Amino acid sequence: MDIASLNDLNRRELVYASLDLADASSAIFTALYRDEALKAASHADVLRMSGQAVSALAGLPVSIKDLLDVAGETTLAGSIVLRGHPPASADATVVARLRSAGAAIIGKTNMTEFAFSGIGINPHYGTPANPADPTRIPGGSSSGAAVSVAAGICVAAIGSDTGGSIRVPAALCGLVGFKPTMRRVPTAGTVPLSPTLDTLGPIARSVRDCALLDSLIADTPLKLSPLPLRGLRFAVPEDVVMDDIDDAVAHAFTAALSKLSAAGATLVEVPMKILAEAREINLFSPIEAYAWHRQLLAEAKNQYDHRVIQRMMVGADHTLDDLPALHAIRSGWIDHVCAMLAGYDAMLMPTVPIVAPRTDALLASDEAFFTANRLLLRNPSLINLLDGCALSLPCHRPGELPVGLMVAAPAMADARLLSIGLAIESIVVPGASR
């Protein structure tokens, strides 16, 4: 469901249809807001019929990730350990902004427990099936968010992205995912993973729809300017991002680059060995997550997903006092990477180097799980460490497993990045309007 294509449709009928699909789905939602969503849809219909100006999102079905506060409810973040904890006293800022825009929020979406993996498996609430192939993972941690859009239930979803948790499921489900510059979208009213890196953003079917959602949830709306591809210069890193790439991703990525080159873009392979340093620097998530969960782990460790615990325990060897030194190292790394990108309009790389693995294979083996998780998060997490912004765009051929093309830029280049994304989308995304 592209938002523009729904302009003339009755909102209440759309939301009814979405709720019916949600009722029939498995493991996508952790909560549904039937009455509230229908009320928002009916209100939008009345305003539209009376000729009043409304938001383009008014009355349309949208989902929110389970780590966002809804007033009067306990926010579980895909866990069971938080059951019985105090309810939220207010909506998360992003949720309040969606309501103000008239969105019909139909429910909270399932996720990796506490957002701590790129796989999307949840032992407590089940794992949403990837609509492209139900035997495969949806990606995470915003698993239900992506599937709610890919399954045609919602026009858009709000997810979070600490190391790729918007872009990974978008790539594996054949959608567009946008990670804005972190500081642009307030995270107030969310269960944190890493306050240093946590970012909220949209998953939708097009760059334009992601830009619309961003304009509603960010502190300051962006102004997009149409850009021709001819004359744009893209850096294609030679190091790290292509390691362990599978044949399907390599083929789709190469084909996308060929299309962009034929359209007049300049592609330059750039040596970037500095990217290999990211793994040693980027310890913010385990350190900050362990500090937040330390007491809960002491009280109810057996209620956690054991895979999440293993990742959190990496932080047990550190304290929050280690963060200032890491921040200083990160700052220097960002400066070096930005200097290397001077003169380029954006970076291009595969969002992830593999297609979605089969769910049963990852459930059967922790080794396979962590190997896949490392590969899925590797490329997207580079942009989180960079404090940058990024889009994942589908670039596979129809009928093939989804593959994502990531377009990324340094901090606060969001408007230009989205404008570039519109131009790239028209060339590489199957079925995109020309």
TIKOLKE-852879 format. One record per residue (C-alpha): residue number from 1; residue in one letter; chain; z negated, y, x. Coordinates in Angstrom, 1 decimal, always signed. Layout:
TIKOLKE-852879
<site NUM,'A','A',<Z,Y,X>>
...
//
This chain:
TIKOLKE-852879
<site 1,'M','A',<+0.0,+0.0,+0.0>>
<site 2,'D','A',<+1.2,+3.2,+1.7>>
<site 3,'I','A',<-0.6,+6.1,+0.3>>
<site 4,'A','A',<+2.5,+8.3,-0.4>>
<site 5,'S','A',<+4.1,+5.5,-2.3>>
<site 6,'L','A',<+1.2,+5.4,-4.8>>
<site 7,'N','A',<+1.3,+9.1,-5.7>>
<site 8,'D','A',<+2.5,+8.6,-9.3>>
<site 9,'L','A',<+0.4,+5.5,-10.1>>
<site 10,'N','A',<-2.7,+5.4,-12.4>>
<site 11,'R','A',<-5.7,+5.3,-10.1>>
<site 12,'R','A',<-7.9,+3.3,-12.5>>
<site 13,'E','A',<-5.3,+0.6,-12.8>>
<site 14,'L','A',<-5.0,+0.5,-9.0>>
<site 15,'V','A',<-8.7,+0.1,-8.5>>
<site 16,'Y','A',<-9.0,-2.6,-11.2>>
<site 17,'A','A',<-6.3,-4.5,-9.4>>
<site 18,'S','A',<-8.1,-4.0,-6.0>>
<site 19,'L','A',<-11.4,-5.2,-7.4>>
<site 20,'D','A',<-9.8,-8.3,-8.9>>
<site 21,'L','A',<-8.3,-9.1,-5.5>>
<site 22,'A','A',<-11.7,-8.4,-3.8>>
<site 23,'D','A',<-13.4,-10.7,-6.3>>
<site 24,'A','A',<-11.0,-13.5,-5.5>>
<site 25,'S','A',<-11.3,-13.0,-1.7>>
<site 26,'S','A',<-13.6,-14.8,+0.7>>
<site 27,'A','A',<-15.7,-13.2,+3.4>>
<site 28,'I','A',<-14.0,-9.8,+3.4>>
<site 29,'F','A',<-16.7,-7.9,+1.6>>
<site 30,'T','A',<-20.5,-7.9,+1.9>>
<site 31,'A','A',<-20.9,-5.6,-1.1>>
<site 32,'L','A',<-18.7,-4.3,-3.9>>
<site 33,'Y','A',<-19.1,-1.0,-5.8>>
<site 34,'R','A',<-17.3,-1.8,-9.0>>
<site 35,'D','A',<-18.7,+0.9,-11.3>>
<site 36,'E','A',<-18.7,+3.7,-8.7>>
<site 37,'A','A',<-15.1,+2.9,-7.7>>
<site 38,'L','A',<-13.8,+2.9,-11.3>>
<site 39,'K','A',<-15.7,+6.1,-12.0>>
<site 40,'A','A',<-14.0,+7.8,-9.0>>
<site 41,'A','A',<-10.6,+6.5,-10.1>>
<site 42,'S','A',<-11.0,+7.7,-13.7>>
<site 43,'H','A',<-12.2,+11.1,-12.5>>
<site 44,'A','A',<-9.1,+11.4,-10.3>>
<site 45,'D','A',<-6.8,+10.4,-13.1>>
<site 46,'V','A',<-8.3,+13.1,-15.4>>
<site 47,'L','A',<-7.9,+15.8,-12.7>>
<site 48,'R','A',<-4.4,+14.8,-12.0>>
<site 49,'M','A',<-3.3,+14.7,-15.6>>
<site 50,'S','A',<-4.8,+18.1,-16.1>>
<site 51,'G','A',<-2.7,+19.5,-13.2>>
<site 52,'Q','A',<-5.6,+20.2,-10.9>>
<site 53,'A','A',<-5.2,+19.8,-7.2>>
<site 54,'V','A',<-6.8,+16.8,-5.7>>
<site 55,'S','A',<-7.0,+15.1,-2.3>>
<site 56,'A','A',<-4.2,+12.7,-1.6>>
<site 57,'L','A',<-7.0,+10.0,-1.3>>
<site 58,'A','A',<-8.5,+10.8,-4.7>>
<site 59,'G','A',<-9.1,+7.7,-6.8>>
<site 60,'L','A',<-7.5,+5.4,-4.2>>
<site 61,'P','A',<-9.3,+2.2,-3.1>>
<site 62,'V','A',<-10.9,+2.5,+0.3>>
<site 63,'S','A',<-13.4,+0.2,+2.1>>
<site 64,'I','A',<-16.2,+1.1,+4.6>>
<site 65,'K','A',<-17.7,-1.1,+7.3>>
<site 66,'D','A',<-21.1,-2.7,+6.8>>
<site 67,'L','A',<-22.7,-0.6,+9.5>>
<site 68,'L','A',<-22.3,+2.7,+7.5>>
<site 69,'D','A',<-25.3,+3.9,+5.4>>
<site 70,'V','A',<-25.0,+4.0,+1.6>>
<site 71,'A','A',<-28.0,+5.8,+0.0>>
<site 72,'G','A',<-30.5,+3.4,-1.6>>
<site 73,'E','A',<-29.2,+0.3,+0.3>>
<site 74,'T','A',<-30.4,-1.4,+3.5>>
<site 75,'T','A',<-27.6,-1.3,+6.0>>
<site 76,'L','A',<-27.2,-4.8,+7.4>>
<site 77,'A','A',<-24.4,-4.4,+10.0>>
<site 78,'G','A',<-23.3,-8.0,+9.4>>
<site 79,'S','A',<-26.7,-9.4,+10.1>>
<site 80,'I','A',<-29.5,-11.1,+8.2>>
<site 81,'V','A',<-32.3,-9.9,+10.5>>
<site 82,'L','A',<-32.3,-6.4,+8.9>>
<site 83,'R','A',<-32.8,-7.8,+5.4>>
<site 84,'G','A',<-35.9,-6.3,+3.9>>
<site 85,'H','A',<-35.8,-3.2,+6.2>>
<site 86,'P','A',<-36.0,+0.2,+4.5>>
<site 87,'P','A',<-32.9,+1.4,+2.5>>
<site 88,'A','A',<-30.9,+4.3,+3.7>>
<site 89,'S','A',<-32.1,+7.7,+2.4>>
<site 90,'A','A',<-28.6,+9.2,+2.4>>
<site 91,'D','A',<-25.0,+8.3,+2.8>>
<site 92,'A','A',<-23.6,+8.3,+6.3>>
<site 93,'T','A',<-21.8,+11.6,+6.9>>
<site 94,'V','A',<-18.4,+9.9,+6.9>>
<site 95,'V','A',<-19.2,+8.1,+3.6>>
<site 96,'A','A',<-20.2,+11.5,+2.0>>
<site 97,'R','A',<-17.0,+13.0,+3.2>>
<site 98,'L','A',<-14.9,+10.2,+1.6>>
<site 99,'R','A',<-16.8,+10.7,-1.7>>
<site 100,'S','A',<-16.2,+14.4,-1.5>>
<site 101,'A','A',<-12.5,+13.7,-1.2>>
<site 102,'G','A',<-12.6,+11.6,-4.3>>
<site 103,'A','A',<-12.0,+8.2,-2.6>>
<site 104,'A','A',<-12.8,+5.1,-4.7>>
<site 105,'I','A',<-15.0,+3.3,-2.2>>
<site 106,'I','A',<-14.8,-0.3,-3.5>>
<site 107,'G','A',<-17.1,-2.0,-1.1>>
<site 108,'K','A',<-18.6,-2.6,+2.3>>
<site 109,'T','A',<-16.6,-4.9,+4.6>>
<site 110,'N','A',<-17.8,-7.8,+6.7>>
<site 111,'M','A',<-18.0,-7.5,+10.4>>
<site 112,'T','A',<-19.1,-9.2,+13.6>>
<site 113,'E','A',<-22.9,-9.1,+13.6>>
<site 114,'F','A',<-24.0,-5.7,+15.0>>
<site 115,'A','A',<-20.3,-5.0,+16.0>>
<site 116,'F','A',<-20.8,-6.9,+19.2>>
<site 117,'S','A',<-17.5,-8.8,+19.7>>
<site 118,'G','A',<-13.8,-8.4,+19.3>>
<site 119,'I','A',<-13.3,-11.8,+17.6>>
<site 120,'G','A',<-14.5,-11.1,+14.0>>
<site 121,'I','A',<-16.4,-14.4,+13.5>>
<site 122,'N','A',<-19.7,-14.0,+11.5>>
<site 123,'P','A',<-21.9,-17.1,+11.0>>
<site 124,'H','A',<-23.9,-15.4,+8.2>>
<site 125,'Y','A',<-21.2,-14.2,+5.8>>
<site 126,'G','A',<-18.2,-16.1,+6.9>>
<site 127,'T','A',<-15.1,-15.0,+8.8>>
<site 128,'P','A',<-12.3,-13.2,+6.9>>
<site 129,'A','A',<-9.0,-15.1,+7.2>>
<site 130,'N','A',<-6.1,-13.3,+9.0>>
<site 131,'P','A',<-3.5,-12.6,+6.3>>
<site 132,'A','A',<-0.7,-13.2,+8.9>>
<site 133,'D','A',<-2.1,-16.8,+9.4>>
<site 134,'P','A',<-5.3,-17.8,+7.7>>
<site 135,'T','A',<-6.1,-20.3,+10.5>>
<site 136,'R','A',<-6.5,-17.5,+13.0>>
<site 137,'I','A',<-9.1,-14.9,+13.6>>
<site 138,'P','A',<-8.8,-11.4,+12.1>>
<site 139,'G','A',<-10.1,-9.7,+15.2>>
<site 140,'G','A',<-13.3,-7.6,+15.3>>
<site 141,'S','A',<-15.6,-6.2,+15.0>>
<site 142,'S','A',<-14.1,-4.4,+12.0>>
<site 143,'S','A',<-12.8,-7.7,+10.7>>
<site 144,'G','A',<-13.2,-7.2,+7.0>>
<site 145,'A','A',<-12.0,-3.6,+7.3>>
<site 146,'A','A',<-8.6,-4.7,+8.6>>
<site 147,'V','A',<-8.2,-7.7,+6.3>>
<site 148,'S','A',<-9.1,-5.5,+3.2>>
<site 149,'V','A',<-6.0,-3.4,+4.1>>
<site 150,'A','A',<-3.7,-6.2,+5.3>>
<site 151,'A','A',<-4.5,-8.2,+2.1>>
<site 152,'G','A',<-3.4,-5.3,-0.1>>
<site 153,'I','A',<-6.9,-4.7,-1.5>>
<site 154,'C','A',<-7.4,-1.2,+0.0>>
<site 155,'V','A',<-5.1,+1.6,+1.1>>
<site 156,'A','A',<-7.3,+2.3,+4.1>>
<site 157,'A','A',<-10.6,+1.2,+5.7>>
<site 158,'I','A',<-13.1,+3.0,+7.9>>
<site 159,'G','A',<-14.2,+0.9,+10.9>>
<site 160,'S','A',<-16.0,+1.6,+14.1>>
<site 161,'D','A',<-14.7,+1.3,+17.7>>
<site 162,'T','A',<-17.0,+0.9,+20.7>>
<site 163,'G','A',<-14.7,-1.2,+22.9>>
<site 164,'G','A',<-11.7,-1.7,+20.6>>
<site 165,'S','A',<-13.2,-2.7,+17.2>>
<site 166,'I','A',<-10.7,-0.7,+15.2>>
<site 167,'R','A',<-7.6,-1.4,+17.3>>
<site 168,'V','A',<-8.1,-5.1,+17.9>>
<site 169,'P','A',<-8.2,-6.2,+14.3>>
<site 170,'A','A',<-5.4,-3.7,+13.5>>
<site 171,'A','A',<-3.3,-5.3,+16.2>>
<site 172,'L','A',<-4.0,-8.9,+15.1>>
<site 173,'C','A',<-3.4,-8.1,+11.4>>
<site 174,'G','A',<-0.3,-6.0,+11.8>>
<site 175,'L','A',<-1.7,-2.7,+10.9>>
<site 176,'V','A',<-2.2,+0.8,+12.4>>
<site 177,'G','A',<-5.6,+1.6,+13.8>>
<site 178,'F','A',<-6.7,+5.0,+15.1>>
<site 179,'K','A',<-9.6,+5.5,+17.5>>
<site 180,'P','A',<-10.2,+9.3,+17.6>>
<site 181,'T','A',<-11.9,+11.1,+20.4>>
<site 182,'M','A',<-15.5,+10.1,+19.8>>
<site 183,'R','A',<-17.0,+13.6,+19.4>>
<site 184,'R','A',<-14.6,+14.5,+16.6>>
<site 185,'V','A',<-16.1,+12.2,+13.9>>
<site 186,'P','A',<-19.8,+12.2,+13.3>>
<site 187,'T','A',<-21.6,+8.9,+13.6>>
<site 188,'A','A',<-24.7,+10.0,+11.7>>
<site 189,'G','A',<-25.9,+7.3,+9.3>>
<site 190,'T','A',<-24.6,+4.3,+11.2>>
<site 191,'V','A',<-26.2,+1.3,+12.9>>
<site 192,'P','A',<-25.5,+1.9,+16.6>>
<site 193,'L','A',<-24.1,-0.4,+19.1>>
<site 194,'S','A',<-23.7,+2.1,+22.0>>
<site 195,'P','A',<-24.3,+5.7,+21.2>>
<site 196,'T','A',<-22.4,+6.6,+24.3>>
<site 197,'L','A',<-19.2,+5.0,+23.0>>
<site 198,'D','A',<-19.4,+4.4,+19.3>>
<site 199,'T','A',<-16.5,+6.0,+17.4>>
<site 200,'L','A',<-15.6,+5.9,+13.7>>
<site 201,'G','A',<-12.0,+5.9,+12.6>>
<site 202,'P','A',<-9.4,+4.5,+10.1>>
<site 203,'I','A',<-7.3,+1.4,+9.7>>
<site 204,'A','A',<-4.2,+1.8,+7.5>>
<site 205,'R','A',<-0.6,+0.9,+7.1>>
<site 206,'S','A',<+0.9,+3.9,+8.8>>
<site 207,'V','A',<+0.2,+6.6,+11.3>>
<site 208,'R','A',<+0.5,+9.2,+8.6>>
<site 209,'D','A',<-2.2,+7.4,+6.5>>
<site 210,'C','A',<-4.5,+7.2,+9.5>>
<site 211,'A','A',<-4.0,+10.9,+10.1>>
<site 212,'L','A',<-4.8,+11.6,+6.4>>
<site 213,'L','A',<-8.1,+9.6,+6.7>>
<site 214,'D','A',<-8.9,+11.4,+10.0>>
<site 215,'S','A',<-8.4,+14.8,+8.3>>
<site 216,'L','A',<-11.1,+13.9,+5.8>>
<site 217,'I','A',<-13.8,+12.4,+8.0>>
<site 218,'A','A',<-13.5,+14.4,+11.2>>
<site 219,'D','A',<-15.3,+17.7,+11.7>>
<site 220,'T','A',<-12.0,+19.6,+12.1>>
<site 221,'P','A',<-8.7,+18.5,+10.6>>
<site 222,'L','A',<-5.7,+18.2,+12.9>>
<site 223,'K','A',<-2.3,+19.8,+12.6>>
<site 224,'L','A',<+0.5,+17.4,+13.4>>
<site 225,'S','A',<+3.8,+18.7,+14.7>>
<site 226,'P','A',<+6.9,+16.5,+14.5>>
<site 227,'L','A',<+8.1,+15.5,+18.0>>
<site 228,'P','A',<+11.3,+14.0,+19.2>>
<site 229,'L','A',<+11.0,+11.0,+21.5>>
<site 230,'R','A',<+13.7,+12.3,+23.8>>
<site 231,'G','A',<+12.0,+14.0,+26.7>>
<site 232,'L','A',<+8.6,+12.5,+26.3>>
<site 233,'R','A',<+7.1,+10.8,+29.4>>
<site 234,'F','A',<+5.0,+7.7,+29.1>>
<site 235,'A','A',<+2.9,+6.1,+31.8>>
<site 236,'V','A',<+3.0,+2.3,+31.7>>
<site 237,'P','A',<+0.1,+1.0,+33.9>>
<site 238,'E','A',<+1.1,-1.7,+36.4>>
<site 239,'D','A',<-2.5,-2.9,+36.9>>
<site 240,'V','A',<-4.9,-4.9,+34.7>>
<site 241,'V','A',<-3.4,-4.3,+31.2>>
<site 242,'M','A',<-0.6,-6.9,+31.6>>
<site 243,'D','A',<-2.9,-9.6,+33.2>>
<site 244,'D','A',<-3.0,-13.0,+31.3>>
<site 245,'I','A',<-0.4,-11.7,+28.7>>
<site 246,'D','A',<+1.1,-14.4,+26.5>>
<site 247,'D','A',<+4.8,-14.8,+25.9>>
<site 248,'A','A',<+4.8,-13.5,+22.3>>
<site 249,'V','A',<+3.0,-10.2,+23.3>>
<site 250,'A','A',<+5.1,-9.8,+26.5>>
<site 251,'H','A',<+8.3,-10.2,+24.4>>
<site 252,'A','A',<+7.2,-7.7,+21.7>>
<site 253,'F','A',<+5.9,-5.2,+24.2>>
<site 254,'T','A',<+9.1,-5.3,+26.3>>
<site 255,'A','A',<+11.2,-5.0,+23.2>>
<site 256,'A','A',<+9.2,-1.9,+22.1>>
<site 257,'L','A',<+9.6,-0.2,+25.5>>
<site 258,'S','A',<+13.4,-0.9,+25.4>>
<site 259,'K','A',<+13.6,+0.8,+22.0>>
<site 260,'L','A',<+11.7,+3.8,+23.2>>
<site 261,'S','A',<+13.8,+4.1,+26.3>>
<site 262,'A','A',<+17.0,+3.9,+24.2>>
<site 263,'A','A',<+15.6,+6.7,+22.0>>
<site 264,'G','A',<+15.4,+8.9,+25.0>>
<site 265,'A','A',<+11.8,+8.5,+26.1>>
<site 266,'T','A',<+11.1,+8.3,+29.9>>
<site 267,'L','A',<+8.9,+5.3,+30.8>>
<site 268,'V','A',<+7.3,+5.3,+34.3>>
<site 269,'E','A',<+5.4,+2.3,+35.7>>
<site 270,'V','A',<+2.3,+3.7,+37.3>>
<site 271,'P','A',<+0.1,+1.9,+39.8>>
<site 272,'M','A',<-3.5,+2.2,+38.4>>
<site 273,'K','A',<-5.8,-0.1,+40.4>>
<site 274,'I','A',<-8.6,+2.2,+39.3>>
<site 275,'L','A',<-8.6,+0.5,+35.9>>
<site 276,'A','A',<-10.1,-2.6,+37.5>>
<site 277,'E','A',<-13.2,-0.6,+38.2>>
<site 278,'A','A',<-13.9,-0.2,+34.4>>
<site 279,'R','A',<-15.6,-3.6,+34.0>>
<site 280,'E','A',<-18.3,-2.7,+36.5>>
<site 281,'I','A',<-18.9,+0.7,+35.1>>
<site 282,'N','A',<-18.8,-0.1,+31.4>>
<site 283,'L','A',<-22.3,-1.5,+30.9>>
<site 284,'F','A',<-23.2,+1.0,+28.2>>
<site 285,'S','A',<-23.0,-1.4,+25.3>>
<site 286,'P','A',<-25.3,-4.1,+26.5>>
<site 287,'I','A',<-27.8,-1.7,+27.9>>
<site 288,'E','A',<-28.0,+0.5,+24.8>>
<site 289,'A','A',<-27.8,-2.5,+22.4>>
<site 290,'Y','A',<-30.6,-4.4,+24.1>>
<site 291,'A','A',<-32.8,-1.3,+24.1>>
<site 292,'W','A',<-32.2,-0.9,+20.3>>
<site 293,'H','A',<-32.7,-4.6,+19.5>>
<site 294,'R','A',<-35.5,-5.4,+21.9>>
<site 295,'Q','A',<-38.3,-5.5,+19.4>>
<site 296,'L','A',<-36.1,-7.3,+16.8>>
<site 297,'L','A',<-35.1,-9.9,+19.3>>
<site 298,'A','A',<-38.8,-10.5,+20.1>>
<site 299,'E','A',<-39.6,-11.0,+16.5>>
<site 300,'A','A',<-36.6,-12.8,+15.1>>
<site 301,'K','A',<-34.2,-14.0,+17.8>>
<site 302,'N','A',<-33.4,-17.1,+15.9>>
<site 303,'Q','A',<-31.8,-15.0,+13.1>>
<site 304,'Y','A',<-29.1,-13.6,+15.4>>
<site 305,'D','A',<-25.6,-15.0,+16.2>>
<site 306,'H','A',<-26.3,-16.8,+19.5>>
<site 307,'R','A',<-23.0,-15.3,+20.9>>
<site 308,'V','A',<-24.2,-11.8,+20.1>>
<site 309,'I','A',<-27.5,-12.5,+21.8>>
<site 310,'Q','A',<-25.7,-13.6,+25.0>>
<site 311,'R','A',<-23.8,-10.3,+25.2>>
<site 312,'M','A',<-26.9,-8.3,+24.5>>
<site 313,'M','A',<-29.0,-10.0,+27.1>>
<site 314,'V','A',<-26.7,-8.6,+29.8>>
<site 315,'G','A',<-28.6,-5.4,+29.1>>
<site 316,'A','A',<-32.0,-7.0,+29.7>>
<site 317,'D','A',<-31.6,-6.5,+33.5>>
<site 318,'H','A',<-31.3,-2.8,+33.0>>
<site 319,'T','A',<-33.2,+0.0,+31.4>>
<site 320,'L','A',<-32.1,+3.3,+29.7>>
<site 321,'D','A',<-33.1,+4.9,+33.0>>
<site 322,'D','A',<-30.0,+3.4,+34.5>>
<site 323,'L','A',<-27.7,+5.3,+32.2>>
<site 324,'P','A',<-27.6,+8.7,+34.0>>
<site 325,'A','A',<-26.2,+7.1,+37.2>>
<site 326,'L','A',<-23.7,+5.2,+35.1>>
<site 327,'H','A',<-22.7,+8.4,+33.3>>
<site 328,'A','A',<-22.1,+10.1,+36.6>>
<site 329,'I','A',<-19.9,+7.3,+37.8>>
<site 330,'R','A',<-18.1,+7.3,+34.5>>
<site 331,'S','A',<-17.5,+11.0,+34.7>>
<site 332,'G','A',<-15.8,+10.6,+38.2>>
<site 333,'W','A',<-13.7,+7.7,+36.9>>
<site 334,'I','A',<-12.5,+9.8,+34.0>>
<site 335,'D','A',<-11.5,+12.6,+36.3>>
<site 336,'H','A',<-9.5,+10.3,+38.5>>
<site 337,'V','A',<-7.7,+8.6,+35.6>>
<site 338,'C','A',<-6.9,+11.9,+33.9>>
<site 339,'A','A',<-5.5,+13.2,+37.2>>
<site 340,'M','A',<-3.2,+10.2,+37.4>>
<site 341,'L','A',<-2.0,+10.9,+33.8>>
<site 342,'A','A',<-1.2,+14.5,+34.4>>
<site 343,'G','A',<+2.4,+15.1,+33.6>>
<site 344,'Y','A',<+2.6,+12.2,+31.1>>
<site 345,'D','A',<+2.4,+12.6,+27.3>>
<site 346,'A','A',<+0.5,+9.3,+26.8>>
<site 347,'M','A',<-0.1,+5.8,+28.2>>
<site 348,'L','A',<+1.6,+2.7,+26.7>>
<site 349,'M','A',<+0.2,-0.8,+27.0>>
<site 350,'P','A',<-0.3,-3.9,+24.8>>
<site 351,'T','A',<-3.3,-3.3,+22.5>>
<site 352,'V','A',<-4.4,-6.9,+23.4>>
<site 353,'P','A',<-2.6,-9.4,+25.7>>
<site 354,'I','A',<-2.7,-12.3,+23.3>>
<site 355,'V','A',<-1.9,-13.1,+19.6>>
<site 356,'A','A',<-4.7,-14.0,+17.4>>
<site 357,'P','A',<-6.3,-17.3,+18.5>>
<site 358,'R','A',<-7.1,-20.1,+16.0>>
<site 359,'T','A',<-10.5,-19.7,+14.5>>
<site 360,'D','A',<-11.6,-23.4,+14.8>>
<site 361,'A','A',<-10.9,-23.4,+18.5>>
<site 362,'L','A',<-13.2,-20.5,+19.1>>
<site 363,'L','A',<-15.9,-21.9,+16.8>>
<site 364,'A','A',<-15.8,-25.2,+18.7>>
<site 365,'S','A',<-16.3,-23.7,+22.2>>
<site 366,'D','A',<-18.4,-20.8,+23.4>>
<site 367,'E','A',<-16.3,-20.8,+26.6>>
<site 368,'A','A',<-13.1,-20.3,+24.6>>
<site 369,'F','A',<-14.9,-17.7,+22.5>>
<site 370,'F','A',<-15.9,-15.5,+25.4>>
<site 371,'T','A',<-12.6,-15.9,+27.2>>
<site 372,'A','A',<-10.8,-14.7,+24.1>>
<site 373,'N','A',<-13.3,-11.9,+23.6>>
<site 374,'R','A',<-12.9,-10.6,+27.1>>
<site 375,'L','A',<-9.1,-10.5,+26.7>>
<site 376,'L','A',<-9.2,-8.9,+23.3>>
<site 377,'L','A',<-11.5,-6.1,+24.4>>
<site 378,'R','A',<-10.2,-5.5,+27.9>>
<site 379,'N','A',<-7.4,-3.0,+27.2>>
<site 380,'P','A',<-8.9,-1.1,+24.3>>
<site 381,'S','A',<-12.2,-0.6,+26.1>>
<site 382,'L','A',<-10.5,+1.2,+28.9>>
<site 383,'I','A',<-9.8,+4.1,+26.4>>
<site 384,'N','A',<-13.4,+4.1,+25.2>>
<site 385,'L','A',<-14.6,+4.4,+28.8>>
<site 386,'L','A',<-12.0,+7.2,+29.3>>
<site 387,'D','A',<-13.5,+9.0,+26.3>>
<site 388,'G','A',<-9.9,+9.1,+25.0>>
<site 389,'C','A',<-8.0,+8.6,+21.8>>
<site 390,'A','A',<-5.6,+5.8,+20.9>>
<site 391,'L','A',<-3.4,+4.3,+18.3>>
<site 392,'S','A',<-2.5,+0.7,+17.8>>
<site 393,'L','A',<+0.9,+0.2,+16.2>>
<site 394,'P','A',<+2.5,-3.1,+15.1>>
<site 395,'C','A',<+5.6,-3.9,+17.3>>
<site 396,'H','A',<+6.4,-7.5,+16.4>>
<site 397,'R','A',<+9.4,-8.7,+14.6>>
<site 398,'P','A',<+9.1,-9.7,+10.9>>
<site 399,'G','A',<+7.9,-13.2,+10.5>>
<site 400,'E','A',<+6.2,-13.3,+14.0>>
<site 401,'L','A',<+2.5,-13.2,+14.6>>
<site 402,'P','A',<+1.3,-9.5,+14.8>>
<site 403,'V','A',<+1.4,-7.7,+18.2>>
<site 404,'G','A',<+0.0,-4.3,+18.8>>
<site 405,'L','A',<+1.4,-1.5,+20.9>>
<site 406,'M','A',<-1.3,+0.9,+22.1>>
<site 407,'V','A',<-0.5,+4.6,+22.7>>
<site 408,'A','A',<-3.4,+6.3,+24.4>>
<site 409,'A','A',<-4.3,+9.7,+25.8>>
<site 410,'P','A',<-7.4,+11.5,+27.2>>
<site 411,'A','A',<-10.1,+13.3,+25.2>>
<site 412,'M','A',<-9.1,+15.8,+22.5>>
<site 413,'A','A',<-5.4,+15.0,+22.7>>
<site 414,'D','A',<-5.6,+13.6,+19.2>>
<site 415,'A','A',<-3.2,+15.9,+17.4>>
<site 416,'R','A',<-0.5,+15.4,+19.9>>
<site 417,'L','A',<-1.2,+11.6,+20.1>>
<site 418,'L','A',<-0.8,+11.2,+16.3>>
<site 419,'S','A',<+2.4,+13.3,+16.4>>
<site 420,'I','A',<+3.7,+11.0,+19.2>>
<site 421,'G','A',<+2.6,+8.0,+17.2>>
<site 422,'L','A',<+4.7,+9.2,+14.2>>
<site 423,'A','A',<+7.8,+9.4,+16.5>>
<site 424,'I','A',<+7.1,+5.9,+18.1>>
<site 425,'E','A',<+6.4,+4.3,+14.7>>
<site 426,'S','A',<+9.8,+5.3,+13.4>>
<site 427,'I','A',<+11.4,+3.4,+16.2>>
<site 428,'V','A',<+9.3,+0.3,+16.9>>
<site 429,'V','A',<+7.4,-0.5,+13.6>>
<site 430,'P','A',<+9.3,-2.9,+11.3>>
<site 431,'G','A',<+10.0,-1.2,+8.0>>
<site 432,'A','A',<+8.8,+2.2,+9.0>>
<site 433,'S','A',<+10.7,+5.1,+7.5>>
<site 434,'R','A',<+13.3,+6.7,+9.7>>
//
